[in-house]
Amino acid sequence: MKQVSKASKISLQDAEQHYQSSKENYTIESAESHLAYYREKHPLYYAQLLQNV
């Protein structure tokens, strides 16, 4: 996983909206889950969500 800055400028609300939008547009082309895809393709947003779980 890529290094992610601890001082993320992404708000939790923005991260949640981005995740939901990505989930709606995600099509399963392999056995990869949306969460695994999201973690790989959007590490900054994923990190922000992970910090607030």
N, C-alpha and C positions, 0 to 999 in steps of 0.2 A: 504494500500500500504506500502511496506517496506521502511524503511528509506534509503535515497540515499545520498551518500557523495556529497557535493557541489564541491569538487575538483576532478571531474571526469577526469580520464586519457584517456578517449575515445575521439578521434577526431570526429568532426562533419561528416567528410567524412566516417569514419569507421562506425559511427552510421547509416548514410544514406544507406550505402552498406548492413549493417546487416539487416536493416528494409526491404529493397527490396528483399534480399535473403529469409528472413522469409516469406514475402508476397507471393513469388513464390511457396514456399513449404507448404503454409497453405491450409488446406482443411477444408471446413465448415462441422463440425460434429454436430453443434447445432446452435442456433440463435446468438451465440457470434460472434461479428465482429472481424476482424483481429486486429484492433487497440486495442480493449479491451483485446484480447488475448496477444498481444505484451506488453501492459502496465503491465500485471500481470506476464508474464514469463520472461521479460527482462527489469526490472525496471531501470537499469543503462543506457542502450541504450535509453530507452524511455525518461528518464530525460534529457539526452544530447540533444535529438531532441526537446523536449519541451522548453528548454532554448533558442533555436535558431529559434523559430518560430516568 
